[in-house]
């Protein structure tokens, strides 16, 4: 908050708008997204049936268990992790830029 003084007016408080640093926001979302991806992969390895049960509740009526299942391998997990982290980073960066644009208004 900034305090503004003026000879004609009383002291008033003008709220300042918090801005997001696009790189910090993007890095944060990428790290959190990557951690969630790894936890999700671990959950799949530990208990695929409970994982699929929860995923079915998130799929808006699509029956995911009807889809063919493939075993997980390191290459697939690594590509998934890299692409998910990249998508999360781009989402965080875009969010910060759009937020800052609207915060100026």
PyMOL commands that set and color helices and strands:
alter all, ss='L'
color gray80, all
select helices_A, chain A and resi 22-46+48-58+64-66+74-104
alter helices_A, ss='H'
color red, helices_A
select strands_A, chain A and resi 2-4+12-14
alter strands_A, ss='S'
color yellow, strands_A
deselect
rebuild
show_as cartoon
